[in-house]
């Protein structure tokens, strides 16, 4: 509204006399800006309504996706201004995303679900390369990878271990899943969720007792809850740690 007001003021000040095409161009710009603001407002309303009612508002899905993509960098910038930790903002983003996904309450066959795991879950000293072939895991129990692979086999879902966003995107492109369960830190989860819109992604944050990207951990039960949500329609309570 402020932007529209400034443009209108400029029109009244500079283009009142013999404005010609410029006048109509200015009006068009104002209308486009107002339409975009309305669309964002509709998306924000949809986000709040979906979370409060725990229901998917189908006709608001496009405004919601647009608003989530548009507002995230704005929120990051505001966080820097008000000295709010980026991890906190990203954790909040993941939680809001999880609530929106859970509101849809859809069921999938296991072969349409992809579970993405970060390679940093693997014990650093382990000699086996599991990113190219997860079957190379010896399942010795020193890290959670073996238990997670067993989960994938038990439920019949696709499971991939990625070293970064490029491999993760390649897995999504190859397998064409209908939904994703992703385990990662807040930063990688956030970027992955934004990249995958409108594909539903349930994020599970890993634990980092030894620092980032080094012998990270995740509770297999949390991953199992996320898998069950998609293939059995069960609810899952996923909270950033």
C-alpha positions, -999 to 999 in steps of 0.1 A, spaced: 0 0 0 29 24 8 45 15 -26 12 22 -44 8 54 -25 43 66 -35 36 59 -72 2 77 -70 19 107 -54 45 107 -82 17 106 -108 -1 135 -92 31 155 -88 49 149 -122 24 135 -147 -8 154 -141 -5 174 -172 -4 156 -206 9 124 -191 -4 103 -219 8 67 -219 29 72 -187 -2 77 -167 -17 44 -178 16 26 -173 18 39 -138 -17 27 -130 -8 -7 -144 23 -10 -122 2 0 -91 -25 -27 -100 2 -54 -105 18 -46 -71 -16 -46 -54 -25 -79 -70 9 -95 -59 3 -82 -23 -32 -96 -23 -18 -130 -35 8 -130 -7 -19 -120 18 -40 -149 6 -11 -173 10 -3 -161 45 -40 -165 54 -39 -201 40 -8 -209 60 -24 -198 93 -57 -215 85 -41 -248 75 -20 -249 107 -49 -239 130 -74 -262 115 -49 -290 106 -66 -293 72 -54 -288 37 -70 -258 20 -67 -271 -16 -76 -240 -34 -50 -220 -14 -21 -243 -22 -6 -222 -49 -8 -189 -29 7 -208 1 36 -222 -20 43 -187 -35 42 -170 -2 65 -195 15 91 -191 -13 88 -153 -13 88 -146 24 116 -168 35 145 -146 23 126 -116 37 124 -133 71 161 -141 70 169 -104 63 146 -93 92 164 -119 114 197 -102 107 182 -68 115 168 -80 148 197 -103 156 177 -135 156 199 -166 150 195 -180 115 193 -216 129 162 -205 149 145 -191 118 153 -222 98 141 -245 125 109 -225 126 106 -227 88 110 -265 89 84 -269 117 58 -247 98 65 -267 66 60 -300 86 26 -287 99 15 -278 64 25 -312 50 8 -330 79 -24 -310 72 -27 -328 38 -30 -362 55 -24 -382 23 -15 -419 19 11 -432 -6 23 -466 -17 59 -471 -3 74 -471 -38 63 -434 -42 82 -423 -11 118 -412 -10 139 -410 22 170 -388 19 198 -392 44 230 -370 48 263 -388 45 275 -372 77 254 -398 96 281 -423 87 309 -429 112 338 -407 99 364 -436 102 342 -461 83 360 -473 52 328 -483 33 315 -459 6 277 -458 11 268 -428 -10 273 -446 -43 258 -479 -29 240 -481 5 244 -519 4 281 -513 12 271 -505 48 283 -533 71 256 -524 97 280 -526 125 259 -504 148 286 -477 152 262 -452 135 225 -450 128 228 -456 90 224 -494 94 192 -490 114 178 -465 89 185 -487 59 168 -516 77 137 -493 81 138 -486 44 138 -523 36 111 -531 62 87 -506 47 98 -509 11 106 -472 5 133 -457 -16 163 -446 5 193 -426 -7 223 -412 10 234 -378 -5 266 -358 0 249 -326 -10 221 -309 -28 232 -320 -63 229 -357 -55 197 -352 -36 181 -334 -66 194 -361 -89 177 -388 -68 144 -368 -68 146 -364 -106 154 -401 -112 129 -416 -88 101 -390 -92 86 -396 -57 53 -381 -46 67 -372 -12 100 -370 6 113 -376 41 145 -357 45 171 -359 74 195 -330 75 205 -299 95 182 -269 95 201 -251 67 200 -281 43 164 -289 51 153 -254 44 171 -252 10 158 -287 1 122 -279 10 123 -247 -10 139 -265 -40 112 -292 -39 81 -270 -37 53 -281 -44 65 -316 -36 56 -324 1 88 -328 23 87 -338 59 119 -327 76 137 -344 105 166 -324 119 197 -343 129 216 -340 161 251 -326 160 269 -334 193 303 -333 175 296 -302 155 282 -298 120 288 -324 93 308 -347 116 293 -380 130 258 -365 132 230 -385 147 192 -390 142 167 -411 161 154 -439 138 120 -437 155 116 -401 143 123 -412 107 99 -441 111 71 -418 123 76 -396 92 76 -427 69 44 -440 86 27 -406 81 29 -410 43 23 -447 39 -2 -453 66 -17 -418 72 -4 -418 108 5 -385 124 40 -377 134 53 -351 159 85 -337 145 102 -309 164 136 -293 158 162 -302 184 
